Amino acid sequence: MPNKSFSIYSPEEFAVEESDQLILEIAQSHLACIVTKENKTVIAACEFFTFTQDEGSKFDNLFNEITRQSKILSRTQSSVRVYINNEYCIPVPIFNFNKDIAAELLEVVYGEDLASAIQFQHVPVEPGIINVYRVRQDVHGYLQRRFQKVTLSHAYSNIIRRATSHTSGHTDELITIQFYNTFMIVVVVKNGGLQLIQTFMYETPEDVLYYLLNITRQFELFSERLTLKISGMIDVEFKLYRELITYFKRIVLENEVGPNAIPDLGEHPVHYFTPFFNLAL
């Protein structure tokens, strides 16, 4: 059974209005639900569910079970913006993109997958990027039946846009990391240009350090010019964060969401929710 790992709601009685925006992030082992109000400037509610690979293989059953546990999904909403969070995504420079070879690009890197549909999305950065990605056909089909209007995106698109537009105020070398329970998404920006975006699975702090130190060598990043910008499920009191501040001189926690835009988080730090809030605001 899927587990509701956390939930936050605005102090007012939570009610769905026509102007509200529902956002879902769907990954291989989690589903996040966010509702925004006041023209997408205020987070009204956020829920996070985790599930096993076996539970995720039957998406209709999974979504129905999550709906029974959710204060957000149990209310009637006709439209949704969905962000697919998987590693089956390739950013392609816009001047090299050809939709006729989109499927071939994914097959070369990830192999053939007849159970998924190919999608592509323009990312408004300089120079322009087209994200080519896969979404499971059963997931897309169910969402289209469940909601009257579905707008599909990939999580990488939003992450790339934010990472490349937030380099001002940092040094000319930037690594952004979004931590989740079992994986992290790493972006490398050097001299204002995107160098890498990739999902890495990890189990221990040593796994994370191995990947990051290897990335710094591969892209010739230097500690005196490098900023690590981190968000997501990382506790600053635990070993992983202590290891990071040992190896990297400049670390910034992403706590940029305005206090009036989100509900009271209690004892939870803002950076824990930033990857989800960034999809909505």
C-alpha positions, 0 to 999 in steps of 0.5 A: 500500500502506498504511504503518505510520507508527509502532508502540509495544508494551509491553515484555512479550510482547504477547498478546491476552487476553479482557479486552483492549479493541481500539479503532480510529480510522478516518479518511479517510487513517489508521487507528489501532489501540490495545489496552488492558489491566487494565480499560482503564487501561493502553495495551498497544500502539498502531499508526498506518497511513496510506493514500491516498484510492484505497486507502481507497475499497476498505475490505475490501482496505485492512483486510486489507492493514493486518491483514497488517502489524499485530501487533494485528489479526493476533491474533484479537479478537471485539469492537472499539470504533470511532471514526469520524474524519470531518468529517461530524458535527453536534452538536445540543443534545439538546432540539432533536434529532429522529431523523426529521430527522437525515439532513436535517441532514447533507444541508443542511450536507454534501449528499446521500450515499447510500453512508453510513449515519446514526448518532447518539450521546448525548454526556454533557455539560451541556447534553446533545448528540446527535452526528449523523454519517455512516459509510460503509456498506461500512466498517460492513458490513465491520467487522460481518462481521470482528468479533462485536461492534462498538461505533460512536462518533464521534471528536468525541463524545470530544473534546467530552466531554474539552474541556468537562470540562477547562476547570477550571484554564484560563481561561474561553476555551479552544481545543483542537487535535488535529493530524494529518498533513493536518488538525486538529480544533479545539474552542472552549469559552467560559465553559464552553460548546461554541462550535465543533468542526470539522475543517480541512484544512491544508498550511502553518503559514500555513493553521493560523494563518489558521484560528485567528486567524479563529476568535478574531475570530469568537468574540471571544476575547482573548489574555489570557484564551485558552488553546490546548491542543494535541496530536497531530502537531506538533513543538515544534522546527518552524515551526508551533509557533514561529508559534503561540507568537508569536501566542498567549500561553498554550499548553499541550501535552496530556501528561496521560496517566500514565506507568504507563499507556503503553508506553515512547515512546522519544524521542517526546513524549507529546502526539504520541499523546494524541489516540489514548490519549484514545480508550482511557483 
